[in-house]
């Protein structure tokens, strides 16, 4: 996808969605990357909202309804915040010089709101795409443009 993306040795790639996060480290270099799984985070089971809460919204008075809480969305936001906290810890380390983040747009937006300034300064690229279901070699190919 991005032939100009040159992640240095020990650079970090965060691939996340609302349920799973992969932390990949480049064990190669910027010319010959070699992404390796460093850590995996998985969210707890998160059924659809219709399976979790009340089956219809509550009411207040004659014309006012109370919107149903979207438990599924809340759980995904909570997980994204936990992932951001984890990358903030990693990003604070001097050894990590660069970070690439790949996530679907909603997750990426949620992550951005919780990234520390140190992490924001190290981000080389953000990719609006869900790559969590791909094997590591395909993630590497997608991010570096090598097919």
N, C-alpha and C positions, 0 to 999 in steps of 0.2 A: 504494500500500500504506500509506504513512504520510503523511497530509496535514499532519502537524505537523512533518515533517522540513524544516528550513530551513537549507540549507547555504550559508554565506556565500560571497561572491566569493573565488575562489582556494582554496576548500575542496577537499579531495581525496576521491575515491571510489575505493576499492580493491575490484575485483571479481575474485575468484580461485577456482580449483579446483585440483586436483592437477597440472594440466598447463599452465594458462594464467593469466596475471594481467594485468588492465587497470588502469592508473592513469589516472583521469579527473579533470580539473580543472573546477571550475565557473567558466566565463568570464562567466557572468551574475551574478545576485545571489540572495539568499534568496527573493525574490518571483518573479523571472523567471529560473529556472536555465537554463544553457546548458552542458551537459557536453561536454567535448572530450577526445579521447584525448591524454594526455601521454606515455605510455610503455606498451609491451606487452612482457611477458616470456613466453617459451615454454619449456617443459621439453623436454629431449631426448626422442627416441623412447623410449617406456616400454612394451614389450610385457607381456602378462600373465605372471605368475610361471611358469606351466606352460611358457611358451616361452623362459624365461631360464635356469632352473637345472636341477638334477638332476630326473629324472622321479619319484623316490620318496624319501621321507625315509630317512636313514641309521639304523643301529641301533647300540646299545651294550649288549652283553651279551644275555641271553636275553629279557628282558621290556621293556627300555627302548628307546624309539624317540626319535630326535632330530627335532624338528619341522622341517619344511621352511622355509627362509627365504623370506619374502614379499618378493621383490625389487621387485615393482610398488609395494607399499605403502611400502617404504623409499624408493623414488625419489620418490613423491608427498610424503612427509614432508620429504625433503631439499629439494624444490622449494618447499614451503611455508616452510621456514626461510629460503631465499634471498629469497623474496618479503617475508617479515617484515623481513629485514635491509635490503632496499631501501626499504620504507616507514619504517623507523626512521631512515634517512638523510634522507628527505623530511620526516618528522615533526619532526626536530630543527630545521628551518628556521623562523624566526620568522614568515615569510610565510604558512605554512600554519597556520591557526587552528583548523580542524575537519576531521575525517576520518570517513567512513562506510565500513564494511567489509561486503561481501556475499560470502558463501561458503557452500558446503554445510557441514553441521554438523562433519564430521570435519576438514575443512580449516580451518574457523574455530577449532576447538579447538587445532589445531596452531599456527596463526598466533598465537593469544593467548599461548601459552607463550613466544613469542619477541619479542613487542612490547616495546619499551622503555617506561620510565615516561612519557617525554615523549609518546609515541604514545598510550598508554593514557589520558592526561589529555585528549587532543584528540578522542577518539572520541565522536561524537555518537550513533551508532546502529550496531548490528550486525544484519545480516539473514541469517538461516539459509536461504539459497536460492542455488542455482547460476544465476547470470545471465550466465556467460561466453559462452554461445552466442547471446545476444540482441544486436541492434544497439544502439548507444549511445542512440538516442532512446527505445527501449523500456526500457532500464535507467533512464533519467531519469524516464520516466512511472511505472515501477514504484516507484521510491524516493520520488517526490514525491506519488504518488496522483493524478496528472493523466493521465487517459485520453483 
